[in-house]
Amino acid sequence: MASITIRNLDDEIKQRLRVRAAEHGRSMEEEARDILRRVMSDTTSPRDLAAAIRARVSPGARADLELPAREPMREPPQLGRQPR
C-alpha cells in the first residue's frame, strides 16, 4: 500500500479530524483514510456550471419581462473624406 504525508495542514482541520476520529473510535490516520475512500468512491459525474445554476433557479423565480418594440436601424455613418 502507498502512503502520503500531508504538510501545512491547518491546525483547525487537524483538530477537527482528531475529534471526528475520536467520535468514531479510531485513529486520525484511519479516519483520514475513511474520508478519502468515501470521497474518491463517489461516482457521480460533475455537472457543468450552467446546469448547476439552472438547477438552483426555479422556474417560479424567473421574471417574464416585456421587451420594448424595436426601432428601425439608423443609417450607418459614412467614413472617408468629406467634401469641403
C-alpha positions as CSV (number, residue, x, y, z in Angstrom):
1,M,0.0,0.0,0.0
2,A,1.1,3.5,-0.7
3,S,1.5,6.3,1.9
4,I,1.3,10.0,1.8
5,T,2.4,12.9,4.0
6,I,0.3,16.0,4.3
7,R,2.2,19.1,5.1
8,N,0.9,22.6,6.0
9,L,-2.4,21.3,7.3
10,D,-4.3,24.0,9.2
11,D,-4.4,23.4,12.9
12,E,-8.2,23.8,12.9
13,I,-8.5,21.0,10.3
14,K,-6.2,18.7,12.3
15,Q,-8.2,19.4,15.5
16,R,-11.5,18.6,13.7
17,L,-10.0,15.4,12.3
18,R,-8.8,14.4,15.8
19,V,-12.3,15.0,17.3
20,R,-14.0,13.2,14.4
21,A,-11.7,10.2,14.7
22,A,-12.3,10.0,18.5
23,E,-16.1,10.1,17.9
24,H,-15.8,7.1,15.6
25,G,-13.3,5.3,17.9
26,R,-10.4,5.2,15.5
27,S,-7.1,6.9,14.8
28,M,-6.7,10.1,12.9
29,E,-4.9,8.2,10.2
30,E,-7.8,5.7,9.8
31,E,-10.3,8.5,9.9
32,A,-8.5,10.3,7.0
33,R,-8.4,7.0,5.0
34,D,-12.1,6.6,5.5
35,I,-12.8,10.1,4.4
36,L,-10.6,9.7,1.3
37,R,-12.2,6.3,0.5
38,R,-15.7,7.7,0.7
39,V,-14.9,10.9,-1.3
40,M,-13.0,9.0,-4.0
41,S,-15.6,6.3,-4.5
42,D,-18.3,8.9,-5.3
43,T,-19.1,8.0,-9.0
44,T,-21.5,10.8,-9.8
45,S,-20.3,12.8,-12.7
46,P,-19.7,16.5,-12.2
47,R,-22.3,18.9,-13.7
48,D,-21.3,21.9,-15.7
49,L,-21.7,25.4,-14.2
50,A,-24.7,26.3,-16.4
51,A,-26.6,23.1,-15.3
52,A,-25.9,23.8,-11.7
53,I,-27.2,27.4,-12.0
54,R,-30.3,26.2,-13.8
55,A,-30.9,23.6,-11.1
56,R,-30.8,26.3,-8.4
57,V,-33.0,28.8,-10.1
58,S,-36.6,27.6,-10.0
59,P,-38.9,28.4,-12.9
60,G,-41.1,30.4,-10.5
61,A,-38.2,32.7,-9.6
62,R,-37.8,33.9,-13.2
63,A,-39.4,37.1,-14.4
64,D,-41.1,37.4,-17.7
65,L,-40.2,40.8,-19.0
66,E,-42.0,42.5,-21.8
67,L,-39.5,43.6,-24.4
68,P,-39.9,47.1,-26.0
69,A,-40.7,47.3,-29.7
70,R,-37.6,47.7,-31.8
71,E,-37.0,50.9,-33.7
72,P,-35.7,50.9,-37.3
73,M,-32.0,50.9,-37.6
74,R,-30.4,54.2,-38.4
75,E,-28.1,54.8,-41.3
76,P,-24.5,53.9,-40.6
77,P,-22.0,56.9,-40.7
78,Q,-20.2,57.5,-44.0
79,L,-16.5,57.2,-43.4
80,G,-13.9,58.6,-45.7
81,R,-13.1,62.0,-47.0
82,Q,-15.7,64.7,-46.6
83,P,-16.0,67.2,-49.4
84,R,-15.1,70.8,-48.3
